[in-house]
């Protein structure tokens, strides 16, 4: 039963040994333990600050990335718009050039047709004149007194003459 009800001497020596133990702990272990805890606390705080800075930096990078992405999209749209306008301009220019060339060819063809037409008219006039001269020669050779005979003779001569 002595364990349940301790003796005064036992309590005294327990108190002395506990005080010595606390003194030794305080002298040798308490400061290093507190220093280790403080260092650990500072290390954790530093890690949290670094994490917060990293998070802020990541957010900044995300914002910059989004801005760059928007700028690239805008620039891409501008390039596409410029390409479309340039394509339209080239097509219009090609159409204009083709129309100009077609008009030139049409005008040249029209002039060629006019020239050929004039040549054909001149040849036809020459041929008609030649035929008229031939008819006149033959009419003058025959010298008919009757007008009906002259007309009949002229018609016969016209049938004989080749119009080629």
KAQUI-V329232 format. One line per field, one symbol per residue. ss: DSSP state (~ for helix, > for strand, _ for the rest). phi: phi as a letter, one per 30 degrees, with the letter a starting at -180 (. if undefined). psi: psi as a letter, one per 40 degrees, with the letter a starting at -180 (. if undefined). A space follows every 50 residues. Layout:
BEGIN
ss->???
phi->???
psi->???
END
This chain:
BEGIN
ss->_______~~~~~~~~~~~~~~~~~~~~~~~~~~~~~~~~~~~~~~~~~~~ ~~~~~~~~~~~~~~~~~~~~~~~~~~~~~~~~~~~~~~~~~~~~~~~~~~ ~~~~~~~~~~~~~~~~~~~~~~~~~~~~~~~~~~~~~~~~~~____~~~~ ~~~~~~~~~~____
phi->.dddcddddddddddddddddddddddccddddddddddddddddddddd dddddddddddddddddddddddddddddddddddddddddddddddddd ddddddddddddddddddddddddddddddddddddddddddhcdcdddd dddddddddddddd
psi->edddgiiddddddddddddddddddddddddddddddddddddddddddd dddddddddddddddddddddddddddddddddddddddddddddddddd ddddddddddddddddddddddddddddddddddddddddddgidhdddd ddddddddddhhe.
END
